[in-house]
Amino acid sequence: MLKLRKLKLLVQTVGPVCGTELDFSPGLNILRADNSSGKSTCLQSIIYALGLEGMLSPSRDVPLPHAMTDSLEVEGSEYQVLSSEVALEIENSRAEIITVRRAVRSERYDRTLIRVTQGPALTDPYGEYSTRDFFVRRQGAAQREAGFHHELANFLGWDLPRVTRMDGSEGPLYLECLFPYFFVEQKHGWSGVQARIPTYLGIQDVSKRSAEFILDLDAMETILERQRLESAVTLIESDWRTTEAGIEDLARRGGVLVRGVPKKPTRDWRLDDRVASEVAAGTGWIPLSVEIDRLAEKLEAAAQRRVASTGEAAPEIERALLENQEQSVQLALLLSNALEEFEQSKRRSDSIELRIEAMEEDLRKHKDAALLRHLGSSEHVEGLYENCPTCGQSLPDGFEITDFPLSIEDNISHLEKELATFRSMAEDARRVVGREQVRAGRIREELVALRSTIRSQKDALVSPSDLPDAATLAERIQLEGRLSSLRGLRDTIDSSLEELASLSQTWRRNKDELSRIRNRDLNAADAAKIDKLRGSLVSQLRSYGFRSMEPHTVDISEKTYRPVHEGFDLGFDLSASDMIRVIWAYLFSFMEVSRETTGNHLQLLVFDEPRQQEAARPSFEQLLRRAAMNGAQGSQVLFATSEEERGLAEMLQGLPHSMMSVPRGKKLIRPLSLPLRG
């Protein structure tokens, strides 16, 4: 709960010191004054004092008129504003009172600084209170201890939930998203239901999350749980892509091909029966473990042989040199073929990608044509084809396609199926390109190693005969290096695959839980609250004289919690005055249902000029009665209106209320030495 107790505006000009003070009572408060007398300035000052101007727009400008920022007219003379500030005294449900002060124009205090006094510093200015400074309208204001909105949420007794942003991350449900349910300003607030819910803060389904919090729906926990699971799934998929790409890159550089790892998690993927690590062997592939065992056996056999001198080993070196030279020629041919296969596979892949682009463009044109025809267009479809739809070649000038065995809808269906096939082909083609790239790289590495061995053998044949066989030593070193490299690569790949297996299990659990949550309907308690909301809305619409449709046909959507008619949001079907009636009823419904069911509504409602669009006097009179009734039940309602005082008094007769009335021609912001009624 939040109760306004007192508002004070102070403006220091080059001439007189000006300002105003407004005292607020429990229940219904009426601020009556002529237009341009400062009513809206006072109400906007409440929002500004609480640092909530972000609910009005993303602008960082002060949402107050020039009388608070630049110049002020006093009795026909204009004075420059030197400094100005807003002070607001508020009370919570625990009867705790604080006074907040915020500078509007000041050389000392920045606009983002809010000074909070623990006590009623406006109604009892001589008391001894402690004061602490906070910041607002800066990053962290809603989450850090020095942020005013973090402090204000605690003062209000709110534990603000963390909700999902558009980018998948999580953040708090900001106060700016909730206060449009408590405050309707004059300029844009009456343009539609929830007209001032700020979407620029990047919160998914922001109006739903706000309504769920205010009504304290159990669905809020379900939604938050679902959002957390969706965020977790998104993060897992991101980690999967990073790990999978790392495996692919590491394996490619090591001449290894890893098969069976999808680009994203799937329900049927399992590590044990789907993944294989292979290395190129001639024109084929063998398992990585087999290649490691072969190299280990070869190295062990080499280690058991004595390293002979160059002279003793010369015949064997010459024989091995000839074999290696022949093998070098063979590897060079294999490398050439492998590179050719790689280039061909890349050309095939590029060709398929180009075909997919052309088909997507063709599909888009067909969908546009179908839409235009649905809208009543009589344009012919022949203009769709600048290229042949079969082979993709440009059509010669004057060439026309006159026969259409398929309708536009059939063509769209056919193209969508073709696209699915070609996308599958593209994925296969990309895999072939990757395989051929790995194969060519592995053959190149073998050729480089073999040529190094050949150089070592040639060097050994011309070295002194009593030296150890350098070629044999070099071969052992190469074997050890390759074996060590493959073992390290295998261990790293296995570790990454184990990580993918763990991610896959967590991903499946989260997806199963998501499926369970998405099928969960509103529970009985939430359904009862929505039913109460609808009952309050319909009852008010009847009393306000709603005429655009039968009030009983208006419902509350269980998906959006907004008023609907036959499944559609109320909007263009309403007259302007009936839209105002819907806003009255909708916001009072939230106040009443939340009060009856101990929700999170502040039991505060502020309307700036509620009688918009010349709403009929009987309608406005019923609104005043509803407001007074809510005030009598513990809520606080503040209306600022320019209604004629006598007529307003007649409508308020017999209703508990408190009215502050400004005489005709007077302004709320005035020299402090002058009384309001003079």
SULHUQUI-V302405 format. One record per helix or strand of 2 or more residues. SS is the DSSP state (a for helix, b for strand). FROM is the first residue (numbers start at 1). TO is the last residue. If there is no record, write none. Layout:
BEGIN
ss->{SS;SS}
from->{FROM;FROM}
to->{TO;TO}
END
This chain:
BEGIN
ss->{b;b;b;a;a;a;b;b;b;b;b;a;b;b;a;b;a;a;b;a;b;b;a;a;a;a;a;a;a;b;b;b;a;b;a;a;b;a;b;b}
from->{2;17;27;39;53;66;71;77;97;113;131;148;162;170;175;183;206;218;256;271;276;284;288;310;382;408;470;524;551;554;563;568;576;604;612;617;636;645;658;670}
to->{13;23;32;49;55;69;74;92;105;117;135;156;165;172;181;184;215;253;259;274;281;287;304;374;384;461;518;544;553;556;565;569;596;608;614;632;641;652;661;671}
END
